[in-house]
Structures are given as structure tokens and as C-alpha cells.
Amino acid sequence: MFEIKHTLCPSCSVGCGINVILDNEEIVGTFPYKRHPVNAGKNCLNGRNSIDCYLNKFENVDVEALIGDVKKELQSADASNITVICSGNNTIEEIEAIKNFAESNGFNIGFYADNLKNYEEVASYDDVENAEKLFVIGDLLYENPLIGRRIVHAKQNGAKISAFVKAESSVTSNIADECFNASVGEFLDACKDSIDESSIVIFNQIDDADDLAKIEALGCKILPVFSKSNTKGALNILDAKSKDEMFDLLDNTKVLLVFNDDIADELEFDFSKISKIISFAPCASKTTEISDIVIPIKTWLEKDGSFVNAMGETQTFNAAIESDVLSEIEVIDKLN
């Protein structure tokens, strides 16, 4: 028997709705959620492939024994040498639980947000579509296509598009009126005299903190778009660390607990220097491959929760399918 469940796409911070298709209580595919206000029935390739984590999830193991092993590692190490990693892959509820777990035990918390930061006031997706001038940093049409769709609509409405993309050719540069690829800072310097209150700067990357300072000084609307679904929600709860701060933290870590994040894929760090790496993950990743202990957890399709999308809207979702696998919060409860 076929069944369709409404949920949220976990692939980036745009916050698109997506339907998953169940056949005899097994997830077999995705289908556009046509009534969703963010994406109106459009889903990008990443969204359509978002069920892959569920389809390739870890097999059941003796979780209780593994949790016992983790407890022994935590008890034998100095709290100051233990670091807990969380990210925008975690729900609001999970981040709060991870934060309380780390703080109550005196552990360090590592949260990396691609060197981006939180802003209370940001442009809405409708603002983007109706803007007169857009200044785009990063290949958003390729990496965040449902934001890219709004940029294309703005172009059709007569907006001027200026873009910075590092690659010599990109999807975004194909529609831009002018394109730069030297550095973000040089792009902002070249465009600053053209930026006014009718402009919006949209970005999913920067080169360094100085770029953020330049963006903030422009006095126009901005919209940072994050690579993970709940990075903005995490930024409301935790202070993000820069890449250099993350390296310093990892250099002083002996036991690393990674909650549903592929930090080994994000940071070029020699993780062999860390004595024990423990991953809590739903499926395989570069981080689980180098981990000493891997504890399977629920995929996003098997749990309830909430994300905050790029424009600051809190979005809730319910499990699309039941599962006996432990959630991150249940694992933390057992570790406490």
C-alpha cells in the first residue's frame, strides 16, 4: 500500500518541503510537496536524493554495549580533553540536549558554520525575488537551486545580477550581468558603490571574517544561506567557531564525540592525532570511517524535530516512518 508523508528536506538551509513515498511501510522514493510555501513543489537533486541516508543506514548493533564502551572512555579521560561536535545537521531539540550534555560534564563544544555567522534580520525569499539588484557570492544556482530559482525570477523581473564565483564557469555566472572570480573582498570592493537600500547580498561562502565585516558595512539587506538544514537554528543556541579555532580545539582533544556530522570531510585536520573518535551517525561517512566507535542513530526520516531555515522561520517535522533505533537525545540520556 502506497502512502505519502510530508516532511522537510535536510539538504541545506533553504527549508524546502518534500514528500516521501512509502510502500508497505518502507520508504521507496520522494515526490514534490506542491503546497509547500518555500519551494512550491520543486525539489533539487540533493532533495530528491535525501532519502539515501535512510536507504543506506547502519544495521542494528548491540547499542547498549557500545554505549558502555563510550562511558568508559569518558570516565577515563580528563573533561578538558573531551570535545563534543554538533552541527546544522542536528535539530533544535538535539542541539539543546548536546549543549546541556557537554556543559554539565565540562566538555568542550565544537560547532563550525563554514565561517559564517548569525544575523537577526535577513532578507526573505520574496525579498530576493522582488529585488532590483542582487549581489550573489557563491554558486547558489547550483548549490542551493531553490534559492537560485528566486534569483532567476528576480532576473526575469528586471533585476541586475552581480556574482562572485571562484570557478571560471558556473551555473550562477551564466545568468549574471557581471561576474568576478578573484576574491570575495575584491568583489565587494568593486560593487560597493552600486549597492544601496534596494540591493540584497546573498552568500553561501566567504574567504575570511573581513568579508563579513565588509558585507555588514554595506547597509543593505543580506541573506546568508547555510550548507546544512539547521545551521541558523544552531547559531541561535551556540557560538560558532572559526576554522582556526576548530583546529586549535582539535589539537587539544583526546576524545572526540561527533553527533551526526561529517567533520572529517569539512576540515583538513590530521584526526589521527586524536586518541579516540566516537561517532553517533545514521549512515557511513568519512568521519565514521576513521572512528573507533560508531553508534547508529535515527535518520531524519525516523524522528520528530524542528529546523530554522535561512530566513529565520522555525519549521517542524514529524517522523515519516517508525524506528526502534535510538535518537541522539535518547543516546545522550543513556550517557548521562
C-alpha positions as YAML, in Angstrom:
chain: A
units: angstrom
residues:
- id: 1
  name: MET
  ca: [0.00, 0.00, 0.00]
- id: 2
  name: PHE
  ca: [1.41, 3.37, -1.04]
- id: 3
  name: GLU
  ca: [1.44, 6.27, 1.40]
- id: 4
  name: ILE
  ca: [2.83, 9.82, 1.15]
- id: 5
  name: LYS
  ca: [4.27, 11.65, 4.18]
- id: 6
  name: HIS
  ca: [5.05, 15.38, 4.29]
- id: 7
  name: THR
  ca: [8.42, 16.39, 5.77]
- id: 8
  name: LEU
  ca: [11.35, 18.82, 5.34]
- id: 9
  name: CYS
  ca: [14.38, 18.42, 3.13]
- id: 10
  name: PRO
  ca: [17.60, 18.18, 5.22]
- id: 11
  name: SER
  ca: [20.00, 19.01, 2.38]
- id: 12
  name: CYS
  ca: [20.61, 22.73, 3.08]
- id: 13
  name: SER
  ca: [19.13, 25.67, 4.99]
- id: 14
  name: VAL
  ca: [16.56, 26.75, 2.39]
- id: 15
  name: GLY
  ca: [13.87, 24.73, 4.19]
- id: 16
  name: CYS
  ca: [12.03, 23.10, 1.29]
- id: 17
  name: GLY
  ca: [9.14, 20.77, 1.84]
- id: 18
  name: ILE
  ca: [9.37, 17.29, 0.43]
- id: 19
  name: ASN
  ca: [7.13, 14.25, 0.32]
- id: 20
  name: VAL
  ca: [8.45, 10.76, 0.89]
- id: 21
  name: ILE
  ca: [6.74, 7.74, -0.61]
- id: 22
  name: LEU
  ca: [6.19, 4.62, 1.47]
- id: 23
  name: ASP
  ca: [5.31, 1.22, 0.05]
- id: 24
  name: ASN
  ca: [4.22, -1.31, 2.69]
- id: 25
  name: GLU
  ca: [5.86, 0.84, 5.39]
- id: 26
  name: GLU
  ca: [9.19, 1.09, 3.57]
- id: 27
  name: ILE
  ca: [10.49, 4.36, 2.10]
- id: 28
  name: VAL
  ca: [10.97, 3.97, -1.64]
- id: 29
  name: GLY
  ca: [11.16, 7.47, -3.09]
- id: 30
  name: THR
  ca: [10.36, 11.18, -2.94]
- id: 31
  name: PHE
  ca: [7.67, 13.33, -4.51]
- id: 32
  name: PRO
  ca: [7.31, 17.15, -4.77]
- id: 33
  name: TYR
  ca: [5.35, 18.84, -1.99]
- id: 34
  name: LYS
  ca: [3.36, 21.19, -4.22]
- id: 35
  name: ARG
  ca: [1.66, 23.19, -1.45]
- id: 36
  name: HIS
  ca: [4.82, 23.99, 0.47]
- id: 37
  name: PRO
  ca: [5.34, 27.80, 0.62]
- id: 38
  name: VAL
  ca: [9.14, 27.69, 0.24]
- id: 39
  name: ASN
  ca: [9.57, 25.57, -2.88]
- id: 40
  name: ALA
  ca: [6.02, 25.16, -4.26]
- id: 41
  name: GLY
  ca: [6.56, 21.61, -5.47]
- id: 42
  name: LYS
  ca: [10.12, 21.96, -6.76]
- id: 43
  name: ASN
  ca: [12.93, 19.86, -5.32]
- id: 44
  name: CYS
  ca: [16.57, 19.86, -6.37]
- id: 45
  name: LEU
  ca: [18.69, 16.77, -6.95]
- id: 46
  name: ASN
  ca: [20.03, 16.89, -3.38]
- id: 47
  name: GLY
  ca: [16.48, 16.93, -2.08]
- id: 48
  name: ARG
  ca: [15.40, 14.05, -4.28]
- id: 49
  name: ASN
  ca: [18.44, 12.07, -3.11]
- id: 50
  name: SER
  ca: [17.98, 12.96, 0.56]
- id: 51
  name: ILE
  ca: [16.49, 9.55, 1.35]
- id: 52
  name: ASP
  ca: [19.82, 7.88, 0.51]
- id: 53
  name: CYS
  ca: [20.91, 8.15, 4.13]
- id: 54
  name: TYR
  ca: [17.86, 6.13, 5.18]
- id: 55
  name: LEU
  ca: [18.28, 3.60, 2.37]
- id: 56
  name: ASN
  ca: [21.94, 3.10, 3.40]
- id: 57
  name: LYS
  ca: [21.55, 3.39, 7.16]
- id: 58
  name: PHE
  ca: [23.61, 1.30, 9.56]
- id: 59
  name: GLU
  ca: [22.36, -2.12, 10.56]
- id: 60
  name: ASN
  ca: [21.21, -2.69, 14.12]
- id: 61
  name: VAL
  ca: [24.02, -3.48, 16.56]
- id: 62
  name: ASP
  ca: [24.37, -4.05, 20.30]
- id: 63
  name: VAL
  ca: [23.98, -0.37, 21.16]
- id: 64
  name: GLU
  ca: [23.96, -0.92, 24.92]
- id: 65
  name: ALA
  ca: [27.42, -2.49, 24.80]
- id: 66
  name: LEU
  ca: [28.75, 0.35, 22.64]
- id: 67
  name: ILE
  ca: [27.28, 2.97, 24.98]
- id: 68
  name: GLY
  ca: [29.03, 1.17, 27.85]
- id: 69
  name: ASP
  ca: [32.31, 1.47, 25.94]
- id: 70
  name: VAL
  ca: [31.72, 5.19, 25.40]
- id: 71
  name: LYS
  ca: [31.03, 5.72, 29.10]
- id: 72
  name: LYS
  ca: [34.35, 4.05, 29.96]
- id: 73
  name: GLU
  ca: [36.20, 6.33, 27.54]
- id: 74
  name: LEU
  ca: [34.57, 9.44, 29.03]
- id: 75
  name: GLN
  ca: [35.29, 8.34, 32.60]
- id: 76
  name: SER
  ca: [38.95, 7.65, 31.86]
- id: 77
  name: ALA
  ca: [39.66, 10.99, 30.16]
- id: 78
  name: ASP
  ca: [40.02, 14.46, 31.60]
- id: 79
  name: ALA
  ca: [36.91, 16.51, 30.79]
- id: 80
  name: SER
  ca: [39.05, 19.34, 29.43]
- id: 81
  name: ASN
  ca: [40.37, 16.98, 26.73]
- id: 82
  name: ILE
  ca: [36.93, 15.84, 25.59]
- id: 83
  name: THR
  ca: [35.26, 17.68, 22.71]
- id: 84
  name: VAL
  ca: [31.67, 17.30, 21.52]
- id: 85
  name: ILE
  ca: [30.90, 18.21, 17.89]
- id: 86
  name: CYS
  ca: [27.46, 19.26, 16.71]
- id: 87
  name: SER
  ca: [26.25, 21.00, 13.57]
- id: 88
  name: GLY
  ca: [23.35, 22.19, 11.49]
- id: 89
  name: ASN
  ca: [22.53, 18.54, 10.82]
- id: 90
  name: ASN
  ca: [21.11, 18.37, 14.35]
- id: 91
  name: THR
  ca: [17.59, 19.56, 15.15]
- id: 92
  name: ILE
  ca: [16.98, 22.41, 17.58]
- id: 93
  name: GLU
  ca: [15.99, 19.90, 20.24]
- id: 94
  name: GLU
  ca: [19.12, 17.81, 19.69]
- id: 95
  name: ILE
  ca: [21.43, 20.83, 19.84]
- id: 96
  name: GLU
  ca: [19.92, 21.88, 23.15]
- id: 97
  name: ALA
  ca: [20.43, 18.35, 24.50]
- id: 98
  name: ILE
  ca: [24.02, 18.20, 23.20]
- id: 99
  name: LYS
  ca: [24.78, 21.63, 24.70]
- id: 100
  name: ASN
  ca: [23.39, 20.61, 28.11]
- id: 101
  name: PHE
  ca: [25.28, 17.30, 27.97]
- id: 102
  name: ALA
  ca: [28.61, 18.99, 27.20]
- id: 103
  name: GLU
  ca: [28.22, 21.85, 29.67]
- id: 104
  name: SER
  ca: [27.03, 19.65, 32.55]
- id: 105
  name: ASN
  ca: [30.09, 17.41, 32.13]
- id: 106
  name: GLY
  ca: [32.62, 20.18, 31.50]
- id: 107
  name: PHE
  ca: [33.32, 19.07, 27.90]
- id: 108
  name: ASN
  ca: [34.30, 21.40, 25.08]
- id: 109
  name: ILE
  ca: [31.81, 22.13, 22.30]
- id: 110
  name: GLY
  ca: [32.88, 22.44, 18.68]
- id: 111
  name: PHE
  ca: [30.43, 23.95, 16.22]
- id: 112
  name: TYR
  ca: [31.61, 25.05, 12.78]
- id: 113
  name: ALA
  ca: [29.33, 27.04, 10.47]
- id: 114
  name: ASP
  ca: [31.52, 27.46, 7.36]
- id: 115
  name: ASN
  ca: [32.96, 30.67, 8.90]
- id: 116
  name: LEU
  ca: [29.51, 32.29, 8.57]
- id: 117
  name: LYS
  ca: [27.60, 33.90, 11.43]
- id: 118
  name: ASN
  ca: [24.06, 34.61, 12.60]
- id: 119
  name: TYR
  ca: [22.03, 37.72, 11.79]
- id: 120
  name: GLU
  ca: [18.74, 38.59, 13.45]
- id: 121
  name: GLU
  ca: [17.41, 40.44, 10.40]
- id: 122
  name: VAL
  ca: [17.80, 38.84, 6.99]
- id: 123
  name: ALA
  ca: [16.11, 39.15, 3.62]
- id: 124
  name: SER
  ca: [13.18, 36.86, 2.88]
- id: 125
  name: TYR
  ca: [12.93, 34.70, -0.22]
- id: 126
  name: ASP
  ca: [10.21, 37.03, -1.52]
- id: 127
  name: ASP
  ca: [12.60, 39.96, -0.99]
- id: 128
  name: VAL
  ca: [15.11, 38.18, -3.22]
- id: 129
  name: GLU
  ca: [12.56, 37.60, -5.95]
- id: 130
  name: ASN
  ca: [11.47, 41.25, -5.92]
- id: 131
  name: ALA
  ca: [14.87, 42.91, -5.54]
- id: 132
  name: GLU
  ca: [16.16, 45.47, -8.01]
- id: 133
  name: LYS
  ca: [19.81, 44.44, -7.57]
- id: 134
  name: LEU
  ca: [21.26, 41.17, -6.33]
- id: 135
  name: PHE
  ca: [24.87, 40.57, -5.37]
- id: 136
  name: VAL
  ca: [25.48, 36.83, -5.21]
- id: 137
  name: ILE
  ca: [28.52, 35.23, -3.55]
- id: 138
  name: GLY
  ca: [28.90, 31.55, -4.36]
- id: 139
  name: ASP
  ca: [27.32, 29.30, -7.00]
- id: 140
  name: LEU
  ca: [23.88, 29.41, -5.40]
- id: 141
  name: LEU
  ca: [22.03, 28.36, -8.53]
- id: 142
  name: TYR
  ca: [23.94, 25.08, -8.44]
- id: 143
  name: GLU
  ca: [24.42, 24.55, -4.70]
- id: 144
  name: ASN
  ca: [21.08, 25.95, -3.45]
- id: 145
  name: PRO
  ca: [18.80, 25.67, -6.52]
- id: 146
  name: LEU
  ca: [15.56, 26.68, -4.80]
- id: 147
  name: ILE
  ca: [17.15, 29.99, -3.78]
- id: 148
  name: GLY
  ca: [18.61, 30.08, -7.27]
- id: 149
  name: ARG
  ca: [15.07, 29.83, -8.62]
- id: 150
  name: ARG
  ca: [14.21, 33.07, -6.79]
- id: 151
  name: ILE
  ca: [17.31, 34.70, -8.26]
- id: 152
  name: VAL
  ca: [16.21, 33.66, -11.75]
- id: 153
  name: HIS
  ca: [12.74, 35.13, -11.09]
- id: 154
  name: ALA
  ca: [14.37, 38.37, -9.98]
- id: 155
  name: LYS
  ca: [16.35, 38.42, -13.22]
- id: 156
  name: GLN
  ca: [13.13, 37.90, -15.18]
- id: 157
  name: ASN
  ca: [11.61, 40.80, -13.24]
- id: 158
  name: GLY
  ca: [14.43, 43.09, -14.40]
- id: 159
  name: ALA
  ca: [16.92, 42.81, -11.53]
- id: 160
  name: LYS
  ca: [20.63, 43.31, -12.20]
- id: 161
  name: ILE
  ca: [22.69, 40.31, -11.02]
- id: 162
  name: SER
  ca: [26.34, 40.66, -9.99]
- id: 163
  name: ALA
  ca: [28.05, 37.45, -8.92]
- id: 164
  name: PHE
  ca: [31.25, 36.16, -7.38]
- id: 165
  name: VAL
  ca: [32.02, 32.51, -8.12]
- id: 166
  name: LYS
  ca: [35.52, 31.06, -7.77]
- id: 167
  name: ALA
  ca: [35.15, 28.68, -10.70]
- id: 168
  name: GLU
  ca: [35.72, 30.13, -14.16]
- id: 169
  name: SER
  ca: [32.38, 28.72, -15.30]
- id: 170
  name: SER
  ca: [29.31, 28.11, -13.15]
- id: 171
  name: VAL
  ca: [25.53, 27.98, -13.28]
- id: 172
  name: THR
  ca: [25.23, 31.30, -11.45]
- id: 173
  name: SER
  ca: [27.68, 33.11, -13.73]
- id: 174
  name: ASN
  ca: [25.58, 32.02, -16.71]
- id: 175
  name: ILE
  ca: [22.76, 34.36, -15.67]
- id: 176
  name: ALA
  ca: [24.83, 37.15, -14.09]
- id: 177
  name: ASP
  ca: [25.15, 40.55, -15.74]
- id: 178
  name: GLU
  ca: [28.69, 40.75, -14.37]
- id: 179
  name: CYS
  ca: [30.84, 38.09, -12.76]
- id: 180
  name: PHE
  ca: [34.01, 38.15, -10.64]
- id: 181
  name: ASN
  ca: [36.27, 35.29, -9.53]
- id: 182
  name: ALA
  ca: [39.31, 36.87, -7.86]
- id: 183
  name: SER
  ca: [38.23, 37.06, -4.20]
- id: 184
  name: VAL
  ca: [35.11, 37.88, -2.19]
- id: 185
  name: GLY
  ca: [36.78, 41.00, -0.78]
- id: 186
  name: GLU
  ca: [37.66, 42.35, -4.24]
- id: 187
  name: PHE
  ca: [34.14, 41.61, -5.44]
- id: 188
  name: LEU
  ca: [32.63, 43.59, -2.57]
- id: 189
  name: ASP
  ca: [35.08, 46.47, -3.09]
- id: 190
  name: ALA
  ca: [34.25, 46.60, -6.81]
- id: 191
  name: CYS
  ca: [30.49, 46.58, -6.19]
- id: 192
  name: LYS
  ca: [30.12, 48.69, -3.03]
- id: 193
  name: ASP
  ca: [29.33, 51.94, -4.87]
- id: 194
  name: SER
  ca: [26.46, 50.19, -6.68]
- id: 195
  name: ILE
  ca: [24.94, 48.70, -3.51]
- id: 196
  name: ASP
  ca: [22.08, 50.63, -1.93]
- id: 197
  name: GLU
  ca: [18.88, 50.01, 0.02]
- id: 198
  name: SER
  ca: [17.27, 48.30, -2.96]
- id: 199
  name: SER
  ca: [20.08, 45.71, -3.04]
- id: 200
  name: ILE
  ca: [20.40, 42.29, -1.43]
- id: 201
  name: VAL
  ca: [23.64, 40.43, -0.87]
- id: 202
  name: ILE
  ca: [23.11, 36.65, -0.89]
- id: 203
  name: PHE
  ca: [26.02, 34.41, 0.05]
- id: 204
  name: ASN
  ca: [26.83, 30.82, 0.95]
- id: 205
  name: GLN
  ca: [30.58, 31.30, 1.36]
- id: 206
  name: ILE
  ca: [33.24, 33.83, 2.37]
- id: 207
  name: ASP
  ca: [37.01, 33.83, 2.31]
- id: 208
  name: ASP
  ca: [37.54, 35.20, 5.83]
- id: 209
  name: ALA
  ca: [35.99, 37.26, 8.64]
- id: 210
  name: ASP
  ca: [36.95, 40.51, 6.92]
- id: 211
  name: ASP
  ca: [34.43, 39.66, 4.19]
- id: 212
  name: LEU
  ca: [31.62, 39.52, 6.76]
- id: 213
  name: ALA
  ca: [32.66, 42.91, 8.11]
- id: 214
  name: LYS
  ca: [32.51, 44.35, 4.59]
- id: 215
  name: ILE
  ca: [29.07, 42.83, 3.98]
- id: 216
  name: GLU
  ca: [27.74, 44.22, 7.27]
- id: 217
  name: ALA
  ca: [29.07, 47.70, 6.43]
- id: 218
  name: LEU
  ca: [27.11, 47.87, 3.16]
- id: 219
  name: GLY
  ca: [23.84, 48.80, 4.87]
- id: 220
  name: CYS
  ca: [21.62, 46.66, 2.64]
- id: 221
  name: LYS
  ca: [19.58, 43.52, 3.20]
- id: 222
  name: ILE
  ca: [21.58, 40.30, 3.37]
- id: 223
  name: LEU
  ca: [20.78, 36.59, 3.24]
- id: 224
  name: PRO
  ca: [23.38, 34.00, 4.30]
- id: 225
  name: VAL
  ca: [22.49, 30.54, 3.01]
- id: 226
  name: PHE
  ca: [23.99, 27.69, 5.02]
- id: 227
  name: SER
  ca: [25.05, 24.27, 3.76]
- id: 228
  name: LYS
  ca: [23.14, 22.43, 6.50]
- id: 229
  name: SER
  ca: [19.46, 22.48, 7.29]
- id: 230
  name: ASN
  ca: [19.58, 23.85, 10.84]
- id: 231
  name: THR
  ca: [22.78, 25.91, 10.99]
- id: 232
  name: LYS
  ca: [20.78, 29.07, 11.68]
- id: 233
  name: GLY
  ca: [18.92, 27.28, 14.47]
- id: 234
  name: ALA
  ca: [22.23, 26.13, 15.93]
- id: 235
  name: LEU
  ca: [23.60, 29.67, 15.75]
- id: 236
  name: ASN
  ca: [20.67, 30.80, 17.90]
- id: 237
  name: ILE
  ca: [21.88, 28.41, 20.62]
- id: 238
  name: LEU
  ca: [25.68, 28.18, 20.25]
- id: 239
  name: ASP
  ca: [28.57, 30.38, 19.21]
- id: 240
  name: ALA
  ca: [30.21, 29.07, 16.06]
- id: 241
  name: LYS
  ca: [33.96, 28.67, 15.92]
- id: 242
  name: SER
  ca: [36.13, 29.76, 13.04]
- id: 243
  name: LYS
  ca: [38.17, 27.20, 11.15]
- id: 244
  name: ASP
  ca: [41.32, 28.22, 13.02]
- id: 245
  name: GLU
  ca: [39.51, 27.97, 16.36]
- id: 246
  name: MET
  ca: [38.32, 24.48, 15.41]
- id: 247
  name: PHE
  ca: [41.90, 23.45, 14.61]
- id: 248
  name: ASP
  ca: [43.09, 24.76, 18.00]
- id: 249
  name: LEU
  ca: [40.29, 22.89, 19.77]
- id: 250
  name: LEU
  ca: [41.01, 19.63, 17.94]
- id: 251
  name: ASP
  ca: [44.74, 19.97, 18.66]
- id: 252
  name: ASN
  ca: [43.89, 19.79, 22.38]
- id: 253
  name: THR
  ca: [41.34, 16.98, 22.11]
- id: 254
  name: LYS
  ca: [41.96, 13.38, 23.16]
- id: 255
  name: VAL
  ca: [38.39, 12.10, 22.97]
- id: 256
  name: LEU
  ca: [36.14, 13.40, 20.20]
- id: 257
  name: LEU
  ca: [32.38, 12.82, 20.18]
- id: 258
  name: VAL
  ca: [30.76, 13.66, 16.84]
- id: 259
  name: PHE
  ca: [26.98, 13.94, 16.71]
- id: 260
  name: ASN
  ca: [25.69, 13.43, 13.15]
- id: 261
  name: ASP
  ca: [28.33, 15.48, 11.40]
- id: 262
  name: ASP
  ca: [30.99, 14.63, 8.82]
- id: 263
  name: ILE
  ca: [33.68, 16.88, 10.23]
- id: 264
  name: ALA
  ca: [36.45, 14.81, 8.61]
- id: 265
  name: ASP
  ca: [35.06, 15.83, 5.24]
- id: 266
  name: GLU
  ca: [34.86, 19.52, 6.19]
- id: 267
  name: LEU
  ca: [38.16, 20.20, 7.90]
- id: 268
  name: GLU
  ca: [41.63, 19.30, 6.64]
- id: 269
  name: PHE
  ca: [42.92, 18.17, 10.01]
- id: 270
  name: ASP
  ca: [45.09, 15.22, 11.00]
- id: 271
  name: PHE
  ca: [42.47, 13.32, 13.01]
- id: 272
  name: SER
  ca: [44.99, 10.53, 13.72]
- id: 273
  name: LYS
  ca: [46.32, 12.83, 16.46]
- id: 274
  name: ILE
  ca: [43.10, 12.26, 18.45]
- id: 275
  name: SER
  ca: [43.26, 9.17, 20.69]
- id: 276
  name: LYS
  ca: [39.60, 8.17, 20.43]
- id: 277
  name: ILE
  ca: [36.93, 9.25, 17.94]
- id: 278
  name: ILE
  ca: [33.32, 8.31, 18.66]
- id: 279
  name: SER
  ca: [30.61, 8.92, 16.07]
- id: 280
  name: PHE
  ca: [26.86, 8.99, 16.52]
- id: 281
  name: ALA
  ca: [25.61, 8.72, 12.96]
- id: 282
  name: PRO
  ca: [22.78, 7.25, 10.88]
- id: 283
  name: CYS
  ca: [24.94, 6.14, 7.94]
- id: 284
  name: ALA
  ca: [28.52, 5.89, 6.76]
- id: 285
  name: SER
  ca: [30.70, 8.97, 6.19]
- id: 286
  name: LYS
  ca: [34.37, 9.93, 6.16]
- id: 287
  name: THR
  ca: [34.09, 10.57, 9.90]
- id: 288
  name: THR
  ca: [32.61, 7.17, 10.72]
- id: 289
  name: GLU
  ca: [35.36, 5.55, 8.64]
- id: 290
  name: ILE
  ca: [38.03, 6.96, 10.96]
- id: 291
  name: SER
  ca: [36.03, 6.46, 14.17]
- id: 292
  name: ASP
  ca: [36.93, 3.94, 16.89]
- id: 293
  name: ILE
  ca: [33.30, 3.56, 17.98]
- id: 294
  name: VAL
  ca: [30.21, 4.17, 15.83]
- id: 295
  name: ILE
  ca: [26.75, 4.24, 17.41]
- id: 296
  name: PRO
  ca: [23.86, 4.17, 14.91]
- id: 297
  name: ILE
  ca: [21.16, 6.80, 15.43]
- id: 298
  name: LYS
  ca: [17.86, 7.63, 13.76]
- id: 299
  name: THR
  ca: [17.88, 9.21, 10.33]
- id: 300
  name: TRP
  ca: [15.94, 12.47, 9.83]
- id: 301
  name: LEU
  ca: [13.06, 10.42, 8.43]
- id: 302
  name: GLU
  ca: [12.68, 8.47, 11.67]
- id: 303
  name: LYS
  ca: [12.37, 11.32, 14.15]
- id: 304
  name: ASP
  ca: [10.39, 14.44, 15.04]
- id: 305
  name: GLY
  ca: [12.09, 17.81, 15.34]
- id: 306
  name: SER
  ca: [12.48, 21.35, 14.12]
- id: 307
  name: PHE
  ca: [14.87, 23.35, 11.95]
- id: 308
  name: VAL
  ca: [15.31, 27.10, 11.43]
- id: 309
  name: ASN
  ca: [15.67, 27.92, 7.75]
- id: 310
  name: ALA
  ca: [17.92, 30.57, 6.22]
- id: 311
  name: MET
  ca: [15.36, 33.35, 6.53]
- id: 312
  name: GLY
  ca: [14.73, 32.58, 10.21]
- id: 313
  name: GLU
  ca: [11.49, 30.59, 10.10]
- id: 314
  name: THR
  ca: [11.18, 27.71, 12.56]
- id: 315
  name: GLN
  ca: [9.86, 24.64, 10.74]
- id: 316
  name: THR
  ca: [8.70, 21.49, 12.49]
- id: 317
  name: PHE
  ca: [8.50, 17.99, 11.05]
- id: 318
  name: ASN
  ca: [7.33, 14.56, 12.17]
- id: 319
  name: ALA
  ca: [8.79, 11.13, 11.61]
- id: 320
  name: ALA
  ca: [7.81, 9.66, 8.27]
- id: 321
  name: ILE
  ca: [8.43, 6.11, 9.46]
- id: 322
  name: GLU
  ca: [8.70, 4.38, 12.83]
- id: 323
  name: SER
  ca: [12.03, 3.03, 14.05]
- id: 324
  name: ASP
  ca: [13.45, 1.25, 17.09]
- id: 325
  name: VAL
  ca: [16.84, 2.93, 16.56]
- id: 326
  name: LEU
  ca: [17.82, 5.38, 19.30]
- id: 327
  name: SER
  ca: [17.68, 9.09, 18.62]
- id: 328
  name: GLU
  ca: [20.54, 11.39, 19.58]
- id: 329
  name: ILE
  ca: [18.56, 12.61, 22.58]
- id: 330
  name: GLU
  ca: [17.95, 9.02, 23.74]
- id: 331
  name: VAL
  ca: [21.67, 8.24, 23.38]
- id: 332
  name: ILE
  ca: [22.57, 11.31, 25.43]
- id: 333
  name: ASP
  ca: [20.10, 10.27, 28.13]
- id: 334
  name: LYS
  ca: [21.89, 6.92, 28.37]
- id: 335
  name: LEU
  ca: [25.29, 8.60, 28.55]
- id: 336
  name: ASN
  ca: [24.27, 10.93, 31.38]
...
